[in-house]
Amino acid sequence: MFVLIVGAGRVGSAVAKSALAAGHEVSVLDEDPLSHERLDAGQDKSWEDSGGQFTVGTALETDALIHAGIERADVFIASTAGDNTNLVIAQLAQRRFAVERVIVRVMDPARAAWYGEQGLHTISPTKHAIEMFENALQTAPV
C-alpha cells in the first residue's frame, strides 16, 4: 500500500516510520527541509535508505502533491499543524485525486465532526484530550 503523509512533525513522522516498518511504501511531504531529521532520528539507516521518500514542498500546491505521489496514493494523511491546510488538502486528495482512504487531523472538535459527516475520516486530538480529562476527572478520588 502506498501512503502519502503531509506534515513531518512529531505525529506525521512517527506515523510514517510506523507505516514504513509495517511494510508500506511511504512518501512524506513537508515544506521544511529540516523536518527530514525527524524521519532519520533513532533509525539505523536514513529514511531514503530504508525505502521512504521525502519531498520538500507546500501541500497547497498541486505540483508538490503530485511530486510526492498523490496520484498513486492508496492512503492520504493530512497531519500539518494547521486545520485549514489539512482540510483543504484532504478534500483535494478525496475529490480531485480520488484517494480511497483520506485521514485528516483537525484540532477543532466541532469542525472535525462536521467534516466527518462530509465523508472525511477525521482525528481530533483535542476531542480525545477532552475525553481523557473528563474520564480522569470522573475517576479522581473525592
Secondary structure, DSSP 8 states (H G I E B T S, - for coil): -EEEEE--SHHHHHHHHHHHHTT-EEEEEES-GGGHHHHHTT-SS-TTTTT-EEEES-TTSHHHHHHHTGGG-SEEEE--S-HHHHHHHHHIIIIIS--SEEEEE-SSHHHHHHHHHTT-EEE-HHHHHHHHHHHHHHTS--
